[in-house]
Amino acid sequence: MRSLIDEVQVLHDELWEGNGEYRLLFEAISDAGAQEGSVADDMFMAALVIREMAREDRRNLWLAAKKLAEVRAALEHVLQRERSVRDNTDEPELDE
């Protein structure tokens, strides 16, 4: 069985690729640009979307039963992983 973080990663990736409204929840860099009024609320909504997807698809009732705070924490770990991978990729060198 995969961890909660791994399960959230799978659903996050699916939503990222196929749901423009979900992607909008991650565009804000400050509360002024947030979809729901604050970056924290946008993160909460993203966790809610993930949990609802797990419920609707009935693929992962274990994840669907988790508290939103747990799903949100797992999503934050997923996003940290993505940032870490992105930050550690080799930047192409510019020709001088």
N, C-alpha and C positions, 0 to 999 in steps of 0.2 A: 504494500500500500504506500502510495506517495504521501508526502507531508502536505499540510494545509497550504504552505507556500507554493509547493509544486502544483497543486490542484488549482490554486488561484492563478498561477502563471498560465496554465493551459487556457482557462476561460478568458483571462485578460488578453492573451494573444489573439484568440478568436474574435473577441469584441473589437480589438484594435484594428484588425484587418477588415471587419465587415460592418462597423457601426460608427458612422460619422458623429452622431450625437455623443457617443461614449468618448470619442477622441477629444471633443470639445471640452470635456471635463478636465483635461490635462494641459490646456493651452495657457491658462492664466499663470502669471508669475507674481501677481499681487491680487489682493482682494478686489481691487477696482476692476479687474478684467475677468473675474470669476463668473461662471454661469449661474451659480446659485447664491452669489453675494459674498462668498469667501472661499479661499483655496481649501480650507478645512471642510466646508460644506460640499465642495465639489468632490473631494476625496471620499467623503461619506456617501455621496450619491453613486460614485463609481463602485464602491463596495456593495451598495444596495443592488446595483445592476448585476454585479457578479453573482451575488447570492440568489437573486431572482432568476437569473439564467440557469443556475444549478437546480432550482426548484422546478422551473418550467420544463426543462429538458429531462428531468428525472434521472440524469446521468450520475449525479453526485449528491445523493440525499444527505450524506455525511456533511458535506460543505454547506448544503442548504439549511441544515439545522444549527450551524454555528451562529454565535452572536455577531452582530455587525462590527463590534469593536475588534473581534478576532479576525474577521475577514479584512477589515481595513488595515490592521497591523500586518497581515500577510501581504496585502497589496503594496504597502509601503516597502516591505522587504523586496518584493518583485521589482519595484521601481528603482530601489537602490542597486540591485543586481544589474539592471539595464544600464544605469548610469555608470557603474563600475566597469562594465564591459566596454561601453562607449568611450569612457575616459582612458582606458588602457589599450585601445586599439592604436596601432601605429599610424601616425599622421603622415600622409605622403609628403616627401620633401619637395620643396619648391626649387626649381632650377634657378640658379643665380645668373 
